[in-house]
Amino acid sequence: MSQAPFSDVLRTATWGDHASAEDDGYLTALMAGRLSREAYGELVAQHYFAYVALDGASRALAGDPVAGPFVLPELYREEALVRDLETIYGARWADRIEPSKPTLTLVARINQVAGWPGGYIAHHYTRYLGDLSGGQFIRMELEKIYGYGPGGGVDFYRFDQVGSLPRFKDAYRARLDALPVDESEKQRIIRETRLAYQLNTEVLADLGRVARAELAA
């Protein structure tokens, strides 16, 4: 019997974690159009701190034989997030944002595994495959709710440089399937991916306080 592609194994092993990450009160209120632009900005701010760390790890691992195929500058999000934050909060956006405790934990973990190619890939996969998939639905809804267009507001979710998203995601999964690592390392990557989902879920769960405060006002 032929062995399943690693991309399928990884997806199956983390499916429950992925589903729990979507079951969140903040996102429910956001998608229902019940939150202000500033409350939406809280999510953008947490993304900013996480992606500064993730994009930094990408640059450091560009020459690595295992991680290198996943270092894709067309995915870097920092500049897009800055545009979004400027649109939401204005020129002094940096004075308006701070990382939450769960975001600090996520960033610390990304930095901790930045020298381990498999760990980097786990966090890269967790974030970017979600951004390229469900993130596109979020973008379309936020465009309707807040009236944002290209140039700021939801640029985080725009991946104009990658071309066809389905083809790009297929190529990404092919990179996972071609990873030059043994079964033990693949299992380590799966465990780290599950942890990455957990840490990202905790960031979203913490944003529930923002939704509760606005809805109670």
C-alpha positions as CSV (number, residue, x, y, z in Angstrom):
1,M,0.0,0.0,0.0
2,S,1.4,3.4,-1.0
3,Q,2.0,5.9,1.8
4,A,-0.3,9.0,1.8
5,P,1.3,12.3,0.8
6,F,2.6,14.2,3.8
7,S,0.4,17.2,3.0
8,D,-2.7,14.9,3.4
9,V,-1.3,13.4,6.6
10,L,-0.6,16.8,8.1
11,R,-4.0,18.1,7.2
12,T,-5.8,15.1,8.6
13,A,-3.7,15.1,11.8
14,T,-4.5,18.8,12.5
15,W,-8.1,19.0,11.2
16,G,-9.6,19.1,14.7
17,D,-7.3,21.9,15.7
18,H,-8.2,23.8,12.5
19,A,-11.9,23.5,13.2
20,S,-11.5,24.7,16.8
21,A,-9.6,27.7,15.6
22,E,-12.6,28.7,13.5
23,D,-15.1,28.4,16.4
24,D,-14.5,31.7,18.0
25,G,-16.8,34.4,19.4
26,Y,-14.7,37.3,18.2
27,L,-14.7,36.1,14.6
28,T,-18.4,35.5,14.8
29,A,-19.1,39.0,15.9
30,L,-16.7,40.4,13.3
31,M,-18.2,38.5,10.4
32,A,-21.7,39.6,11.5
33,G,-20.6,43.3,11.2
34,R,-21.1,43.9,14.9
35,L,-17.6,45.3,15.7
36,S,-16.2,48.8,15.0
37,R,-13.2,49.3,12.8
38,E,-11.0,49.8,15.8
39,A,-12.1,46.4,17.2
40,Y,-11.2,44.9,13.9
41,G,-7.9,46.7,14.1
42,E,-7.1,44.6,17.3
43,L,-7.0,41.5,15.1
44,V,-4.8,43.3,12.5
45,A,-2.5,44.4,15.3
46,Q,-2.0,40.8,16.6
47,H,-1.3,39.6,13.1
48,Y,1.3,42.3,12.7
49,F,3.4,41.2,15.7
50,A,3.1,37.5,14.6
51,Y,4.1,38.2,11.0
52,V,7.1,40.4,11.9
53,A,8.4,37.3,13.7
54,L,7.4,34.9,10.9
55,D,8.7,37.0,8.0
56,G,12.0,37.5,10.0
57,A,12.4,33.7,10.4
58,S,11.8,33.4,6.6
59,R,14.6,35.7,5.8
60,A,17.0,34.0,8.2
61,L,16.2,30.6,6.7
62,A,16.3,31.5,3.0
63,G,19.3,29.4,2.3
64,D,18.3,26.4,4.3
65,P,17.8,23.2,2.2
66,V,14.7,22.1,4.1
67,A,13.1,25.4,4.9
68,G,14.3,27.3,1.8
69,P,11.4,26.1,-0.6
70,F,8.9,27.7,1.8
71,V,10.7,31.1,1.9
72,L,8.4,32.9,-0.5
73,P,8.8,36.7,-0.5
74,E,5.5,37.1,-2.3
75,L,3.8,35.9,0.9
76,Y,5.5,38.4,3.3
77,R,2.8,40.3,5.1
78,E,4.5,43.0,7.1
79,E,4.1,45.8,4.5
80,A,0.5,44.9,3.9
81,L,-0.3,44.9,7.6
82,V,1.3,48.3,8.0
83,R,-1.0,49.7,5.2
84,D,-4.0,48.2,7.0
85,L,-3.0,49.6,10.4
86,E,-2.4,53.1,8.8
87,T,-5.9,52.9,7.3
88,I,-7.6,51.8,10.5
89,Y,-5.6,53.9,13.0
90,G,-3.9,56.7,11.1
91,A,-0.2,57.7,10.7
92,R,0.5,57.1,14.4
93,W,-0.8,53.5,14.4
94,A,2.3,52.2,16.2
95,D,1.3,54.1,19.3
96,R,-2.2,52.5,19.2
97,I,-1.2,48.8,19.2
98,E,0.4,46.3,21.5
99,P,0.7,42.5,21.5
100,S,-1.6,40.6,23.8
101,K,-0.2,38.0,26.2
102,P,-1.2,35.1,23.9
103,T,0.4,36.9,20.9
104,L,3.6,37.3,22.9
105,T,3.6,33.6,23.6
106,L,3.0,32.9,19.9
107,V,5.8,35.2,18.9
108,A,8.2,33.7,21.5
109,R,7.5,30.2,20.1
110,I,8.1,31.3,16.5
111,N,11.4,32.9,17.6
112,Q,12.2,29.8,19.6
113,V,11.9,27.4,16.6
114,A,13.2,29.9,14.0
115,G,16.4,27.9,13.8
116,W,14.6,24.6,13.3
117,P,13.4,24.3,9.7
118,G,10.6,21.9,10.5
119,G,9.3,24.1,13.3
120,Y,9.4,27.1,10.9
121,I,7.5,25.1,8.3
122,A,4.9,24.2,10.9
123,H,4.1,27.8,11.8
124,H,4.4,28.9,8.1
125,Y,1.8,26.2,7.1
126,T,-0.5,27.0,9.9
127,R,-0.7,30.7,9.1
128,Y,-0.4,30.9,5.3
129,L,-2.6,28.0,4.2
130,G,-5.3,29.5,6.4
131,D,-4.8,33.0,5.0
132,L,-4.9,31.7,1.5
133,S,-8.0,29.7,2.2
134,G,-10.6,30.8,4.8
135,G,-8.8,34.2,4.9
136,Q,-10.2,35.0,1.5
137,F,-13.8,34.6,2.7
138,I,-12.9,36.9,5.7
139,R,-11.5,39.5,3.3
140,M,-14.7,39.5,1.1
141,E,-16.9,39.9,4.2
142,L,-14.8,42.7,5.6
143,E,-14.8,44.6,2.3
144,K,-18.6,44.6,2.5
145,I,-18.8,45.5,6.2
146,Y,-16.2,48.3,6.3
147,G,-16.0,49.3,2.6
148,Y,-12.3,48.6,2.3
149,G,-10.7,48.3,-1.1
150,P,-7.1,47.7,-2.3
151,G,-4.6,50.0,-0.6
152,G,-5.3,49.4,3.0
153,G,-7.8,47.9,5.4
154,V,-7.7,44.3,4.3
155,D,-4.5,44.1,2.3
156,F,-3.3,41.4,4.7
157,Y,-5.6,39.0,2.9
158,R,-4.6,40.1,-0.6
159,F,-2.0,37.9,-2.3
160,D,-1.9,39.5,-5.7
161,Q,1.7,38.4,-6.3
162,V,1.1,34.7,-6.1
163,G,-1.3,34.4,-9.1
164,S,-3.9,31.6,-9.0
165,L,-4.5,30.7,-5.3
166,P,-5.6,27.1,-6.1
167,R,-2.4,26.5,-8.1
168,F,-0.3,28.2,-5.5
169,K,-1.7,26.0,-2.8
170,D,-1.3,22.9,-4.9
171,A,2.4,23.8,-5.3
172,Y,2.7,24.5,-1.6
173,R,1.4,21.0,-0.8
174,A,3.8,19.6,-3.3
175,R,6.6,21.2,-1.3
176,L,5.3,19.5,1.8
177,D,5.2,16.2,0.1
178,A,8.8,16.6,-1.2
179,L,10.3,17.5,2.3
180,P,13.7,15.7,2.6
181,V,13.1,14.6,6.1
182,D,12.5,11.2,7.8
183,E,9.3,10.0,9.4
184,S,10.4,11.0,12.9
185,E,10.9,14.6,11.7
186,K,7.5,14.6,10.0
187,Q,5.9,13.6,13.3
188,R,7.8,16.5,15.0
189,I,6.4,18.8,12.4
190,I,2.9,17.5,13.0
191,R,3.2,18.1,16.7
192,E,4.5,21.6,16.2
193,T,1.7,22.4,13.8
194,R,-0.8,21.3,16.4
195,L,0.9,23.6,18.9
196,A,0.8,26.4,16.3
197,Y,-2.9,26.0,15.9
198,Q,-3.4,26.0,19.6
199,L,-1.3,29.2,20.1
200,N,-3.2,31.0,17.3
201,T,-6.5,29.9,18.7
202,E,-5.5,31.4,22.1
203,V,-4.8,34.7,20.3
204,L,-8.3,34.7,18.9
205,A,-9.9,33.6,22.2
206,D,-8.2,36.5,23.9
207,L,-9.8,38.9,21.4
208,G,-13.1,37.8,22.7
209,R,-12.6,40.4,25.4
210,V,-12.7,43.1,22.7
211,A,-15.9,41.8,21.3
212,R,-17.6,41.5,24.7
213,A,-16.6,45.0,25.6
214,E,-18.0,46.5,22.4
215,L,-21.2,44.4,22.4
216,A,-21.8,45.4,26.1
217,A,-21.4,49.1,25.4
